[in-house]
Amino acid sequence: MQYAFRKANADDAVSIWNILKDAIRRRAEEGSNQWQDGYPNPDVVKRDLDNGYGYVLTDKGKVIGYCAIIINDEPEYDRLKGKWLTTGDFVVFHRVAIAESHLGIGLATRMLREIEAFARRNSIPSVKADTNFDNKPMLRLFEKLGYTYCGEVVFRGSPRMAFEKVVS
């Protein structure tokens, strides 16, 4: 395996959307409400790429994972019902998904560690994220990697569990 984590480009869009489509289906099969409302969609991927938010995990050049990384820009996080660990700069990540062909071998863990390393390289002390209350795989990942539950945020009318990890 030759993994690399890099900024996504327009040529990656089809692969990214295929990975997200499979993840949307898996969430439904698991009985989750997350991503069952038309989000994410190809327009979201395009917006991520246009804004420079998209990042991919590759294996020998093939896209096998996707996430969006945004610095200091998540308005819903200002309305947290709870308390963040920090008040300064932060990285937020969204839309984490791994290709079906590469599930179960720790690549979501690897991707979150890459996101944390991105924050450290950019001298940003904190990583924040959220997920549905019923997204058991992501909740286990947050626990495994030492994220702290900080409270609740709301996206598209649905409450989400919000987490933070201080990485500096």
C-alpha positions in Angstrom: 0.0 0.0 0.0 1.2 3.5 -0.9 -1.1 5.9 0.9 -1.0 9.7 0.3 -3.2 12.5 1.7 -3.5 15.5 -0.6 -5.7 18.3 -1.7 -8.4 17.1 -4.1 -8.8 18.5 -7.6 -11.5 18.6 -10.2 -10.2 15.3 -11.7 -11.1 13.6 -8.5 -14.8 14.7 -8.4 -16.3 11.5 -10.0 -14.3 9.2 -7.6 -15.2 11.4 -4.6 -18.9 11.3 -5.5 -18.8 7.5 -6.0 -17.3 7.1 -2.6 -19.9 9.4 -1.0 -22.8 7.7 -2.8 -21.7 4.3 -1.3 -21.3 5.9 2.1 -24.8 7.4 1.9 -26.2 4.0 1.0 -24.3 2.3 3.9 -25.6 4.9 6.3 -29.2 4.0 5.2 -28.5 0.3 5.5 -27.2 0.8 9.0 -30.6 2.5 9.8 -29.0 6.0 10.2 -30.8 9.2 9.2 -27.4 10.9 8.5 -27.0 11.8 4.8 -30.5 10.7 3.9 -31.8 14.2 3.0 -30.0 14.8 -0.3 -26.8 15.9 1.3 -24.1 15.5 0.4 -24.5 15.7 -3.3 -22.4 16.5 -6.4 -23.0 20.2 -5.9 -21.5 20.0 -2.4 -18.5 18.2 -3.8 -18.0 20.8 -6.5 -18.3 23.6 -3.9 -15.7 21.8 -1.7 -13.3 21.6 -4.7 -13.9 25.1 -5.8 -13.3 26.4 -2.3 -10.2 24.3 -1.8 -11.8 22.3 1.1 -11.6 18.8 -0.5 -8.9 16.4 0.5 -8.4 12.8 -0.6 -6.7 9.7 0.7 -5.1 7.8 -2.2 -3.6 4.3 -2.6 -1.0 4.2 -5.4 -2.7 7.3 -6.9 -6.3 5.9 -6.7 -8.8 8.0 -4.6 -10.0 5.8 -1.7 -11.1 8.3 0.8 -12.5 11.8 1.0 -13.1 14.6 3.5 -13.6 18.4 3.6 -11.2 20.4 5.8 -12.2 24.0 6.6 -10.4 26.5 8.8 -12.3 28.6 11.3 -15.6 28.6 9.3 -18.5 26.7 10.7 -21.3 29.1 11.7 -23.3 26.4 13.4 -20.4 25.9 15.9 -21.1 29.4 17.2 -24.5 28.0 18.4 -23.2 25.0 20.3 -25.4 23.9 23.1 -22.5 23.0 25.4 -18.9 24.2 25.7 -15.9 23.9 23.3 -12.6 23.0 24.9 -10.9 26.0 23.1 -12.0 29.4 21.7 -9.3 30.1 19.2 -8.5 28.9 15.7 -9.7 25.5 14.7 -9.9 23.0 11.8 -13.3 21.5 11.2 -13.8 18.4 9.0 -16.9 17.1 7.3 -18.0 14.4 4.9 -15.5 11.7 5.9 -15.9 8.6 3.7 -13.8 5.7 2.7 -14.2 3.6 -0.5 -16.1 0.4 0.0 -13.2 -1.6 -1.3 -11.0 -0.2 1.5 -13.3 -0.5 4.5 -12.2 -2.2 7.8 -8.5 -1.6 7.6 -8.1 1.5 9.6 -8.2 4.2 6.9 -10.8 6.4 8.6 -8.4 6.5 11.5 -5.5 7.3 9.2 -7.6 10.1 7.6 -8.4 11.7 10.9 -4.8 11.5 11.9 -3.9 13.3 8.6 -6.4 16.0 9.5 -4.9 16.4 12.9 -1.4 16.6 11.3 -2.8 19.3 8.9 -3.9 21.3 11.9 -0.5 21.0 13.5 1.4 21.9 10.3 -0.8 25.1 10.1 -0.3 25.9 13.8 -4.0 25.4 14.5 -4.4 24.0 18.0 -7.8 22.4 17.7 -9.9 20.0 15.5 -13.7 20.1 15.7 -16.3 17.8 14.1 -19.8 16.6 14.5 -21.8 13.5 13.7 -25.3 12.1 14.0 -26.2 10.4 17.3 -26.7 7.2 15.4 -23.3 7.1 13.5 -21.7 4.4 15.6 -18.6 4.0 13.5 -17.7 7.7 13.7 -18.6 7.8 17.4 -16.2 4.9 18.0 -13.5 6.7 16.0 -13.9 9.8 18.0 -13.6 7.8 21.2 -10.6 5.8 20.0 -8.7 9.0 18.9 -9.4 11.0 22.1 -12.0 13.5 20.9 -14.0 15.1 23.7 -17.8 15.4 23.5 -18.6 19.1 23.8 -22.3 19.4 23.2 -24.9 19.6 20.4 -25.2 21.5 17.1 -28.0 21.5 14.6 -27.6 21.0 10.8 -30.5 21.0 8.4 -32.9 20.6 11.3 -31.1 17.6 12.8 -29.2 17.6 16.1 -25.6 16.4 15.9 -23.0 15.5 18.6 -20.1 17.9 18.5 -16.5 16.9 19.4 -13.2 18.6 19.8 -9.6 17.5 20.1 -6.7 19.8 21.1 -3.8 18.8 18.9 -1.0 21.3 19.7 
